[in-house]
């Protein structure tokens, strides 16, 4: 859970940069500890709840998650509260 929280915070900081307001992009993020389908499902579930996410692609072997926002613009980032 700590790694998931760190991943979401890192993604939030990344998306809050000026580049996030530019043309549509796919953000590819390295996730330490991504080792099983259950881990990938948890990450996909959390990220799919972020407004504007069009597509997610998880690569367990490479330990990466690609987040595609399509034509959506990211105006501001707010942390996802722990539940």
C-alpha positions as CSV (number, residue, x, y, z in Angstrom):
1,X,0.0,0.0,0.0
2,X,2.9,2.3,0.7
3,X,4.3,1.8,-2.8
4,X,0.9,2.5,-4.3
5,X,0.6,5.7,-2.4
6,X,4.1,6.8,-3.4
7,X,3.2,5.9,-7.1
8,X,0.0,8.0,-7.0
9,X,1.8,10.9,-5.4
10,X,4.6,10.7,-7.9
11,X,2.2,10.6,-10.8
12,X,0.4,13.6,-9.4
13,X,3.5,15.6,-9.2
14,X,4.4,14.6,-12.7
15,X,1.0,15.6,-14.0
16,X,1.0,18.9,-12.3
17,X,4.0,20.0,-14.3
18,X,3.5,22.5,-17.2
19,X,4.0,19.7,-19.7
20,X,0.7,18.2,-18.5
21,X,-1.2,21.2,-19.8
22,X,0.3,20.7,-23.3
23,X,-0.9,18.4,-26.1
24,X,-2.4,15.0,-25.2
25,X,0.3,12.7,-24.0
26,X,0.8,9.3,-22.6
27,X,2.7,9.2,-19.3
28,X,4.8,6.1,-18.6
29,X,5.7,5.6,-15.0
30,X,8.0,3.0,-13.4
31,X,6.4,1.2,-10.4
32,X,8.7,-0.5,-8.0
33,X,7.2,-3.7,-6.6
34,X,4.7,-4.3,-9.5
35,X,5.0,-8.1,-9.5
36,X,1.5,-9.6,-9.9
37,X,-1.9,-9.2,-11.6
38,X,-3.4,-8.3,-8.2
39,X,-0.9,-5.3,-7.9
40,X,-1.7,-4.2,-11.4
41,X,-5.5,-4.4,-10.8
42,X,-5.1,-2.2,-7.7
43,X,-3.2,0.4,-9.6
44,X,-5.6,0.3,-12.5
45,X,-8.6,0.7,-10.2
46,X,-7.2,3.8,-8.5
47,X,-5.9,5.5,-11.7
48,X,-9.1,4.8,-13.6
49,X,-11.0,6.8,-11.0
50,X,-8.9,9.9,-11.9
51,X,-10.9,12.3,-14.0
52,X,-9.7,12.4,-17.6
53,X,-8.0,9.1,-17.8
54,X,-8.9,7.5,-21.1
55,X,-6.7,4.4,-21.1
56,X,-4.3,2.5,-18.8
57,X,-1.8,0.0,-19.9
58,X,0.1,-2.1,-17.2
59,X,3.2,-4.0,-18.1
60,X,4.0,-6.3,-15.2
61,X,7.2,-7.7,-16.7
62,X,8.6,-4.2,-17.2
63,X,7.1,-2.8,-14.0
64,X,5.5,0.1,-15.8
65,X,2.1,1.8,-16.1
66,X,1.2,3.9,-19.1
67,X,-1.6,6.5,-18.5
68,X,-3.3,8.1,-21.5
69,X,-5.3,11.2,-21.0
70,X,-6.4,11.5,-24.6
71,X,-7.6,14.9,-25.4
72,X,-8.4,15.8,-21.8
73,X,-6.5,18.7,-20.2
74,X,-5.3,18.4,-16.6
75,X,-6.1,21.6,-14.8
76,X,-5.1,20.8,-11.3
77,X,-4.0,17.8,-9.2
78,X,-5.5,16.8,-5.9
79,X,-4.2,13.9,-3.9
80,X,-6.4,10.8,-3.6
81,X,-7.2,10.2,0.0
82,X,-6.4,6.9,1.6
83,X,-9.4,4.7,2.4
